[in-house]
């Protein structure tokens, strides 16, 4: 599980108790040949989405706080490029392609009446995807005929908002709308207390979910980082078991500690299909944490990670603007910390390596799929669930061309690409940093000129103006450094050795 997910999700929550049922030993390997589900088979090629059952689900696209109501928002779910915008009656979603020239509608604009305008030629669409205006039509009659044609419509999708998330049902048309209306948006216990953050990782959906169901990796992969001690503190995971029988709706895993820090705790990890892993820890000290995480498949090797956190309560007497400014500052500071991203990169490098090896060796099977050790119970059960539902979100037949391949484990992942460009807080912070940096540079230049002038006329103000120039120059460098932290280090500096150094 990534550092971004863990640190964001530290919050007080109630641990649920329940009856534990141990997982039966896996059947002999020969008897399992027909049921094998390999990552390579699920990641063979193209990013075409499965028609069912994956598209007939409510999927969380983004936090409402990340959806800009003043402009179109681009988003990819199950290989489908979407544009999400605030229409006249609420949030809307459509295919991110104008039928005129296939220009992305996400580069367009939201008009005052809630219609979405294509930036290429100005064609406008309403929340149903119907074309309502063709500015280049030479006559009103031709414009009306074009708008009345089914060919000028864009595919639209049902949208719902619940507990701070924008959900999309990836099935268009009347049947899709009817099924969406008849299906409740998934609920989560304590959802009213949660705030959500978004991170996009170049990792397959399968690897991301399996990583979250395999906590025993933490004292080894993250040894010496943050609250994790040396690998000598690792212990065999206590009491790993599957407490509910796997079904199409998911399953629940229960376990105890996996190092000296977590020894004696009671934990649950509930996988609720298709995307949620709801994690609850109850430590022996009485402290409890709750961090629900949605792993939403965007492309064969890209996953949108939405983490729910419980923010500390702020006294009501604190002005709203002060609370908002403080929250923005803490948010940006957290995502600029090197430790946050080193933890994240340790997970990412490892999972990217898994994806690459599985893609290169399609017939190779991880021993964990067959529960080599008791701590593998979450991974092996997730593989059973995949087999039960007919495979992952991107079917083998749809990947046969071999065009989809994971990135190199050693490729740098820009912090901006992973989080910043999706986050309105971070985008606003970057604009403020840029303005502050530019202002500091101009002020430093002016102070330098004044210092030179004071020196020329032998004015006693020379020392103070020179000091001011140095201070302002240093301040500008600080803001420039914050910008670099948000954008991430250059690729040449994102070496594996640096990420894993202690």
MILO-897332 format. One record per residue (C-alpha): residue number from 1; residue in three letters; x, y, z. Coordinates in nm, 3 decimals, decimal comma. Layout:
# MILO-897332
seq  type  x  y  z
NUM  ALA  X  Y  Z
...
***
This chain:
# MILO-897332
seq  type  x  y  z
1  UNK  0,000  0,000  0,000
2  UNK  0,144  0,339  -0,092
3  UNK  0,261  0,597  0,160
4  UNK  0,015  0,841  0,007
5  UNK  -0,266  0,600  0,090
6  UNK  -0,142  0,516  0,439
7  UNK  -0,055  0,864  0,560
8  UNK  -0,365  1,022  0,414
9  UNK  -0,580  0,756  0,572
10  UNK  -0,457  0,781  0,931
11  UNK  -0,775  0,852  1,121
12  UNK  -0,974  0,731  1,419
13  UNK  -1,236  0,470  1,329
14  UNK  -1,421  0,178  1,479
15  UNK  -1,287  -0,171  1,412
16  UNK  -1,551  -0,422  1,324
17  UNK  -1,560  -0,760  1,493
18  UNK  -1,678  -1,074  1,324
19  UNK  -1,655  -1,445  1,302
20  UNK  -1,338  -1,573  1,139
21  UNK  -1,329  -1,867  0,905
22  UNK  -0,995  -1,995  0,784
23  UNK  -0,930  -2,046  0,416
24  UNK  -0,908  -2,406  0,306
25  UNK  -0,573  -2,517  0,165
26  UNK  -0,541  -2,474  -0,210
27  UNK  -0,610  -2,774  -0,431
28  UNK  -0,320  -2,958  -0,597
29  UNK  -0,161  -2,772  -0,884
30  UNK  -0,269  -3,025  -1,150
31  UNK  -0,633  -2,983  -1,058
32  UNK  -0,605  -2,606  -1,090
33  UNK  -0,467  -2,587  -1,446
34  UNK  -0,800  -2,501  -1,608
35  UNK  -0,880  -2,231  -1,354
36  UNK  -0,555  -2,042  -1,381
37  UNK  -0,589  -1,669  -1,424
38  UNK  -0,260  -1,502  -1,507
39  UNK  -0,185  -1,133  -1,502
40  UNK  -0,034  -1,163  -1,847
41  UNK  -0,358  -1,303  -1,988
42  UNK  -0,542  -1,013  -1,832
43  UNK  -0,289  -0,762  -1,967
44  UNK  -0,225  -0,875  -2,322
45  UNK  -0,307  -0,567  -2,523
46  UNK  -0,565  -0,299  -2,579
47  UNK  -0,751  -0,075  -2,339
48  UNK  -1,100  -0,170  -2,455
49  UNK  -1,339  -0,203  -2,159
50  UNK  -1,540  -0,515  -2,087
51  UNK  -1,906  -0,470  -2,172
52  UNK  -2,017  -0,661  -1,863
53  UNK  -2,006  -0,682  -1,569
54  UNK  -1,742  -0,413  -1,521
55  UNK  -1,924  -0,141  -1,715
56  UNK  -2,249  -0,219  -1,534
57  UNK  -2,122  -0,086  -1,204
58  UNK  -2,110  0,249  -1,032
59  UNK  -1,743  0,352  -1,039
60  UNK  -1,603  0,650  -0,845
61  UNK  -1,440  0,883  -1,096
62  UNK  -1,306  1,156  -0,868
63  UNK  -1,375  1,341  -0,545
64  UNK  -1,629  1,620  -0,583
65  UNK  -1,365  1,854  -0,442
66  UNK  -1,143  1,766  -0,739
67  UNK  -1,412  1,829  -1,000
68  UNK  -1,388  2,189  -1,120
69  UNK  -1,741  2,322  -1,182
70  UNK  -1,612  2,602  -1,404
71  UNK  -1,446  2,387  -1,670
72  UNK  -1,450  2,034  -1,819
73  UNK  -1,266  1,762  -1,627
74  UNK  -1,090  1,480  -1,813
75  UNK  -1,102  1,129  -1,667
76  UNK  -1,035  0,776  -1,793
77  UNK  -1,231  0,478  -1,655
78  UNK  -1,208  0,121  -1,790
79  UNK  -1,026  0,254  -2,097
80  UNK  -1,309  0,498  -2,171
81  UNK  -1,198  0,859  -2,208
82  UNK  -1,456  1,073  -2,034
83  UNK  -1,530  1,440  -1,985
84  UNK  -1,712  1,536  -1,665
85  UNK  -1,868  1,880  -1,622
86  UNK  -2,122  2,070  -1,415
87  UNK  -2,433  2,112  -1,630
88  UNK  -2,747  2,312  -1,570
89  UNK  -2,900  2,045  -1,345
90  UNK  -2,591  1,876  -1,201
91  UNK  -2,280  1,682  -1,294
92  UNK  -2,273  1,515  -1,636
93  UNK  -2,039  1,273  -1,813
94  UNK  -1,983  1,197  -2,180
95  UNK  -1,731  1,049  -2,417
96  UNK  -1,435  1,285  -2,442
97  UNK  -1,455  1,323  -2,821
98  UNK  -1,650  1,572  -3,028
99  UNK  -1,824  1,381  -3,313
100  UNK  -1,728  1,658  -3,558
101  UNK  -1,347  1,613  -3,561
102  UNK  -1,295  1,389  -3,255
103  UNK  -1,129  1,672  -3,065
104  UNK  -1,125  1,614  -2,686
105  UNK  -1,416  1,796  -2,530
106  UNK  -1,220  1,822  -2,205
107  UNK  -1,019  2,103  -2,366
108  UNK  -1,337  2,299  -2,426
109  UNK  -1,544  2,523  -2,201
110  UNK  -1,859  2,513  -1,990
111  UNK  -2,099  2,787  -2,099
112  UNK  -2,328  2,985  -1,869
113  UNK  -2,626  2,765  -1,963
114  UNK  -2,440  2,448  -1,858
115  UNK  -2,368  2,327  -2,212
116  UNK  -2,025  2,196  -2,305
117  UNK  -1,854  2,372  -2,596
118  UNK  -1,584  2,209  -2,809
119  UNK  -1,278  2,431  -2,836
120  UNK  -1,209  2,323  -3,196
121  UNK  -1,519  2,459  -3,374
122  UNK  -1,755  2,559  -3,095
123  UNK  -2,012  2,280  -3,124
124  UNK  -2,212  2,266  -2,800
125  UNK  -2,368  1,970  -2,617
126  UNK  -2,615  1,940  -2,332
127  UNK  -2,604  1,700  -2,038
128  UNK  -2,774  1,425  -2,242
129  UNK  -2,500  1,447  -2,506
130  UNK  -2,729  1,606  -2,764
131  UNK  -2,579  1,869  -2,992
132  UNK  -2,757  2,202  -2,937
133  UNK  -2,549  2,441  -3,148
134  UNK  -2,331  2,428  -3,462
135  UNK  -2,183  2,778  -3,503
136  UNK  -2,033  2,703  -3,845
137  UNK  -2,368  2,606  -4,000
138  UNK  -2,439  2,868  -4,272
139  UNK  -2,813  2,868  -4,207
140  UNK  -3,044  2,806  -3,910
141  UNK  -3,213  2,528  -4,105
142  UNK  -2,889  2,337  -4,156
143  UNK  -2,793  2,391  -3,792
144  UNK  -3,129  2,254  -3,680
145  UNK  -3,093  1,946  -3,905
146  UNK  -2,746  1,877  -3,771
147  UNK  -2,856  1,914  -3,409
148  UNK  -3,151  1,678  -3,472
149  UNK  -2,923  1,406  -3,615
150  UNK  -2,818  1,116  -3,395
151  UNK  -2,474  1,135  -3,559
152  UNK  -2,398  1,465  -3,388
153  UNK  -2,466  1,332  -3,038
154  UNK  -2,192  1,228  -2,798
155  UNK  -2,238  0,919  -2,582
156  UNK  -2,342  1,026  -2,234
157  UNK  -2,333  0,824  -1,913
158  UNK  -2,536  0,829  -1,588
159  UNK  -2,374  1,025  -1,306
160  UNK  -2,440  1,027  -0,932
161  UNK  -2,286  1,212  -0,637
162  UNK  -2,260  1,041  -0,300
163  UNK  -2,050  1,108  0,009
164  UNK  -1,810  1,343  -0,166
165  UNK  -1,748  1,131  -0,477
166  UNK  -1,861  1,166  -0,839
167  UNK  -1,975  0,822  -0,963
168  UNK  -2,019  0,718  -1,327
169  UNK  -2,213  0,426  -1,473
170  UNK  -2,019  0,326  -1,784
171  UNK  -2,313  0,208  -1,991
172  UNK  -2,473  0,458  -2,227
173  UNK  -2,818  0,460  -2,383
174  UNK  -3,167  0,406  -2,242
175  UNK  -3,091  0,057  -2,109
176  UNK  -2,783  0,182  -1,929
177  UNK  -2,977  0,470  -1,776
178  UNK  -3,251  0,232  -1,659
179  UNK  -3,002  -0,010  -1,502
180  UNK  -2,818  0,276  -1,333
181  UNK  -3,142  0,417  -1,192
182  UNK  -3,231  0,074  -1,052
183  UNK  -2,889  0,025  -0,886
184  UNK  -2,798  0,204  -0,565
185  UNK  -2,463  0,380  -0,542
186  UNK  -2,245  0,177  -0,300
187  UNK  -2,257  0,298  0,060
188  UNK  -1,971  0,293  0,310
189  UNK  -2,000  0,296  0,687
190  UNK  -1,889  0,634  0,821
191  UNK  -1,880  0,788  0,472
192  UNK  -2,024  1,117  0,597
193  UNK  -1,703  1,180  0,794
194  UNK  -1,465  1,118  0,503
195  UNK  -1,273  1,350  0,279
196  UNK  -1,124  1,202  -0,038
197  UNK  -0,790  1,244  -0,215
198  UNK  -0,687  1,119  -0,558
199  UNK  -0,360  0,971  -0,682
200  UNK  -0,306  0,813  -1,027
201  UNK  -0,056  0,527  -1,051
202  UNK  0,091  0,362  -1,365
203  UNK  0,017  0,017  -1,219
204  UNK  -0,238  -0,248  -1,310
205  UNK  -0,561  -0,274  -1,113
206  UNK  -0,477  -0,632  -1,015
207  UNK  -0,134  -0,544  -0,870
208  UNK  -0,272  -0,246  -0,681
209  UNK  -0,549  -0,446  -0,514
210  UNK  -0,319  -0,738  -0,434
211  UNK  -0,066  -0,501  -0,276
212  UNK  -0,336  -0,368  -0,043
213  UNK  -0,436  -0,724  0,055
214  UNK  -0,075  -0,817  0,135
215  UNK  0,030  -0,605  0,438
216  UNK  0,309  -0,846  0,533
217  UNK  0,532  -0,680  0,271
218  UNK  0,549  -0,354  0,467
219  UNK  0,829  -0,429  0,719
220  UNK  1,051  -0,550  0,434
221  UNK  0,975  -0,312  0,148
222  UNK  0,954  -0,003  0,373
223  UNK  1,213  -0,100  0,636
224  UNK  1,354  0,203  0,815
225  UNK  1,113  0,449  0,654
226  UNK  0,872  0,645  0,870
227  UNK  0,727  0,436  1,153
228  UNK  0,863  0,111  1,010
229  UNK  1,163  -0,034  1,188
230  UNK  1,429  -0,275  1,066
231  UNK  1,336  -0,597  0,891
232  UNK  1,436  -0,779  1,209
233  UNK  1,109  -0,656  1,356
234  UNK  0,899  -0,847  1,102
235  UNK  0,692  -1,139  1,230
236  UNK  0,477  -1,398  1,047
237  UNK  0,138  -1,238  0,999
238  UNK  -0,089  -1,326  1,288
239  UNK  -0,417  -1,513  1,232
240  UNK  -0,462  -1,454  0,855
241  UNK  -0,803  -1,582  0,747
242  UNK  -1,090  -1,521  0,508
243  UNK  -1,398  -1,445  0,716
244  UNK  -1,656  -1,441  0,436
245  UNK  -1,691  -1,676  0,143
246  UNK  -1,576  -1,511  -0,182
247  UNK  -1,867  -1,409  -0,403
248  UNK  -1,922  -1,175  -0,695
249  UNK  -1,967  -0,897  -0,435
250  UNK  -1,621  -0,959  -0,285
251  UNK  -1,487  -1,103  0,041
252  UNK  -1,338  -1,006  0,377
253  UNK  -0,996  -1,087  0,520
254  UNK  -0,902  -1,072  0,889
255  UNK  -0,555  -1,078  1,037
256  UNK  -0,336  -0,967  1,324
257  UNK  0,001  -0,796  1,331
258  UNK  0,290  -0,844  1,088
259  UNK  0,572  -0,673  1,283
260  UNK  0,652  -0,584  1,644
261  UNK  0,476  -0,249  1,601
262  UNK  0,143  -0,406  1,500
263  UNK  0,163  -0,730  1,701
264  UNK  -0,162  -0,814  1,877
265  UNK  -0,385  -0,591  1,669
266  UNK  -0,710  -0,696  1,501
267  UNK  -0,749  -0,591  1,140
268  UNK  -1,005  -0,636  0,862
269  UNK  -0,958  -0,582  0,490
270  UNK  -1,289  -0,595  0,305
271  UNK  -1,278  -0,610  -0,073
272  UNK  -1,612  -0,482  -0,204
273  UNK  -1,631  -0,534  -0,579
274  UNK  -1,539  -0,384  -0,802
275  UNK  -1,297  -0,131  -0,653
276  UNK  -1,309  -0,082  -0,275
277  UNK  -1,064  -0,216  -0,016
278  UNK  -1,192  -0,103  0,324
279  UNK  -0,917  -0,136  0,587
280  UNK  -0,972  -0,109  0,962
281  UNK  -0,708  -0,154  1,234
282  UNK  -0,772  -0,191  1,607
283  UNK  -0,439  -0,176  1,792
284  UNK  -0,376  -0,337  2,131
285  UNK  -0,329  0,015  2,273
286  UNK  -0,694  0,095  2,195
287  UNK  -0,615  0,319  1,900
288  UNK  -0,810  0,253  1,581
289  UNK  -0,761  0,359  1,220
290  UNK  -0,982  0,337  0,915
291  UNK  -0,869  0,393  0,557
292  UNK  -1,103  0,300  0,271
293  UNK  -0,937  0,298  -0,071
294  UNK  -1,095  0,273  -0,415
295  UNK  -0,872  0,121  -0,684
296  UNK  -1,046  0,219  -1,006
297  UNK  -0,909  0,067  -1,330
298  UNK  -0,842  0,340  -1,583
299  UNK  -0,628  0,155  -1,838
300  UNK  -0,449  -0,181  -1,842
301  UNK  -0,157  -0,029  -1,654
302  UNK  -0,311  0,275  -1,490
303  UNK  -0,519  0,288  -1,172
304  UNK  -0,699  0,578  -1,009
305  UNK  -0,651  0,554  -0,631
306  UNK  -0,908  0,737  -0,418
307  UNK  -0,830  0,742  -0,046
308  UNK  -1,086  0,833  0,221
309  UNK  -0,953  1,014  0,527
310  UNK  -1,110  1,151  0,843
311  UNK  -0,996  1,508  0,889
312  UNK  -0,943  1,638  1,244
313  UNK  -1,225  1,859  1,363
314  UNK  -1,154  2,233  1,367
315  UNK  -1,322  2,457  1,626
316  UNK  -1,625  2,633  1,485
317  UNK  -1,500  2,972  1,601
318  UNK  -1,213  2,953  1,348
319  UNK  -1,317  3,157  1,040
320  UNK  -1,404  2,947  0,735
321  UNK  -1,144  3,119  0,516
322  UNK  -0,873  3,054  0,775
323  UNK  -0,972  2,688  0,800
324  UNK  -0,967  2,654  0,421
325  UNK  -0,627  2,824  0,390
326  UNK  -0,481  2,606  0,666
327  UNK  -0,619  2,292  0,502
328  UNK  -0,476  2,392  0,165
329  UNK  -0,133  2,463  0,317
330  UNK  -0,118  2,130  0,502
331  UNK  -0,237  1,944  0,194
332  UNK  0,031  2,094  -0,030
333  UNK  0,300  2,044  0,234
334  UNK  0,211  1,676  0,267
335  UNK  0,230  1,615  -0,107
336  UNK  0,563  1,799  -0,129
337  UNK  0,735  1,578  0,131
338  UNK  1,011  1,357  -0,006
339  UNK  0,926  1,086  0,247
340  UNK  0,572  1,062  0,113
341  UNK  0,692  0,996  -0,238
342  UNK  0,981  0,769  -0,143
343  UNK  0,730  0,539  0,029
344  UNK  0,503  0,560  -0,274
345  UNK  0,789  0,490  -0,515
346  UNK  0,901  0,184  -0,321
347  UNK  0,560  0,030  -0,380
348  UNK  0,537  0,157  -0,736
349  UNK  0,880  0,031  -0,848
350  UNK  0,802  -0,313  -0,708
351  UNK  0,454  -0,338  -0,862
352  UNK  0,575  -0,202  -1,198
353  UNK  0,839  -0,473  -1,196
354  UNK  0,572  -0,735  -1,128
355  UNK  0,360  -0,604  -1,416
356  UNK  0,657  -0,605  -1,654
357  UNK  0,767  -0,960  -1,569
358  UNK  0,413  -1,095  -1,597
359  UNK  0,365  -0,926  -1,934
360  UNK  0,696  -1,065  -2,061
361  UNK  0,630  -1,415  -1,924
362  UNK  0,257  -1,474  -1,974
363  UNK  0,259  -1,833  -1,846
364  UNK  0,452  -1,764  -1,530
365  UNK  0,238  -1,787  -1,217
366  UNK  0,310  -1,628  -0,881
367  UNK  0,334  -1,881  -0,600
368  UNK  0,126  -1,642  -0,390
369  UNK  -0,172  -1,713  -0,616
370  UNK  -0,176  -2,062  -0,463
371  UNK  -0,110  -1,937  -0,106
372  UNK  0,256  -2,031  -0,065
373  UNK  0,241  -1,896  0,292
374  UNK  -0,057  -1,813  0,517
375  UNK  0,005  -1,440  0,467
376  UNK  -0,074  -1,488  0,095
377  UNK  -0,439  -1,559  0,176
378  UNK  -0,557  -1,216  0,057
379  UNK  -0,378  -1,241  -0,278
380  UNK  -0,486  -1,599  -0,345
381  UNK  -0,849  -1,520  -0,257
382  UNK  -0,847  -1,216  -0,484
383  UNK  -0,728  -1,444  -0,769
384  UNK  -1,017  -1,679  -0,691
385  UNK  -1,252  -1,382  -0,708
386  UNK  -1,111  -1,281  -1,049
387  UNK  -1,173  -1,632  -1,177
388  UNK  -1,525  -1,623  -1,032
389  UNK  -1,618  -1,303  -1,223
390  UNK  -1,451  -1,410  -1,546
391  UNK  -1,125  -1,218  -1,524
392  UNK  -1,006  -0,863  -1,472
393  UNK  -1,144  -0,538  -1,613
394  UNK  -0,954  -0,579  -1,940
395  UNK  -1,025  -0,916  -2,098
396  UNK  -0,755  -1,128  -2,259
397  UNK  -0,933  -1,133  -2,595
398  UNK  -0,939  -0,754  -2,600
399  UNK  -0,563  -0,739  -2,543
400  UNK  -0,453  -0,987  -2,805
401  UNK  -0,284  -0,723  -3,022
402  UNK  -0,019  -0,675  -2,753
403  UNK  -0,024  -0,295  -2,763
404  UNK  -0,069  -0,236  -2,389
405  UNK  0,255  -0,271  -2,197
406  UNK  0,356  -0,158  -1,850
407  UNK  0,613  0,115  -1,808
408  UNK  0,965  0,046  -1,690
409  UNK  0,998  0,007  -1,313
410  UNK  1,283  0,260  -1,323
411  UNK  1,084  0,532  -1,498
412  UNK  1,035  0,844  -1,292
413  UNK  0,678  0,928  -1,196
414  UNK  0,624  1,300  -1,173
415  UNK  0,444  1,405  -0,857
416  UNK  0,257  1,645  -1,078
417  UNK  0,134  1,367  -1,307
418  UNK  0,045  1,137  -1,017
419  UNK  -0,142  1,391  -0,810
420  UNK  -0,085  1,762  -0,868
421  UNK  -0,249  1,809  -1,205
422  UNK  -0,565  1,632  -1,082
423  UNK  -0,587  1,836  -0,761
424  UNK  -0,735  2,188  -0,754
425  UNK  -0,550  2,268  -0,430
426  UNK  -0,213  2,179  -0,578
427  UNK  -0,284  2,360  -0,905
428  UNK  -0,374  2,673  -0,709
429  UNK  -0,061  2,635  -0,495
430  UNK  0,156  2,611  -0,806
431  UNK  0,007  2,936  -0,935
432  UNK  0,074  3,104  -0,601
433  UNK  0,431  2,971  -0,590
434  UNK  0,493  3,103  -0,939
435  UNK  0,357  3,448  -0,854
436  UNK  0,558  3,459  -0,530
437  UNK  0,875  3,346  -0,706
438  UNK  0,838  3,605  -0,981
439  UNK  0,761  3,879  -0,729
440  UNK  1,061  3,782  -0,518
441  UNK  1,291  3,789  -0,818
442  UNK  1,170  4,133  -0,924
443  UNK  1,199  4,266  -0,570
444  UNK  1,549  4,119  -0,538
445  UNK  1,652  4,285  -0,865
446  UNK  1,515  4,619  -0,749
447  UNK  1,692  4,591  -0,413
448  UNK  2,017  4,502  -0,588
449  UNK  1,989  4,813  -0,805
450  UNK  1,923  5,027  -0,499
451  UNK  2,221  4,872  -0,320
452  UNK  2,448  4,954  -0,614
453  UNK  2,314  5,309  -0,620
454  UNK  2,365  5,346  -0,244
455  UNK  2,721  5,220  -0,277
456  UNK  2,789  5,466  -0,558
457  UNK  2,677  5,763  -0,350
458  UNK  2,831  5,615  -0,035
459  UNK  2,496  5,604  0,140
460  UNK  2,467  5,424  0,476
461  UNK  2,162  5,246  0,329
462  UNK  2,392  5,021  0,125
463  UNK  2,415  4,748  0,387
464  UNK  2,040  4,726  0,449
465  UNK  1,946  4,726  0,080
466  UNK  2,209  4,464  0,002
467  UNK  2,077  4,248  0,285
468  UNK  1,723  4,292  0,157
469  UNK  1,832  4,191  -0,192
470  UNK  1,995  3,873  -0,059
471  UNK  1,690  3,791  0,153
472  UNK  1,447  3,839  -0,135
473  UNK  1,667  3,634  -0,366
474  UNK  1,674  3,357  -0,106
475  UNK  1,296  3,374  -0,070
476  UNK  1,254  3,341  -0,446
477  UNK  1,477  3,032  -0,438
478  UNK  1,259  2,883  -0,162
479  UNK  0,944  2,924  -0,371
480  UNK  1,124  2,780  -0,674
481  UNK  1,225  2,481  -0,459
482  UNK  0,864  2,426  -0,354
483  UNK  0,765  2,428  -0,719
484  UNK  1,026  2,163  -0,797
485  UNK  0,900  1,953  -0,505
486  UNK  0,548  1,965  -0,641
487  UNK  0,657  1,885  -0,995
488  UNK  0,886  1,604  -0,883
489  UNK  1,252  1,542  -0,937
490  UNK  1,395  1,507  -1,289
491  UNK  1,395  1,155  -1,429
492  UNK  1,774  1,122  -1,397
493  UNK  1,743  1,167  -1,019
494  UNK  1,468  0,908  -0,965
495  UNK  1,710  0,619  -0,936
496  UNK  1,614  0,298  -0,764
497  UNK  1,909  0,336  -0,522
498  UNK  1,787  0,677  -0,411
499  UNK  1,431  0,559  -0,358
500  UNK  1,543  0,269  -0,138
501  UNK  1,824  0,440  0,049
502  UNK  1,784  0,452  0,425
***
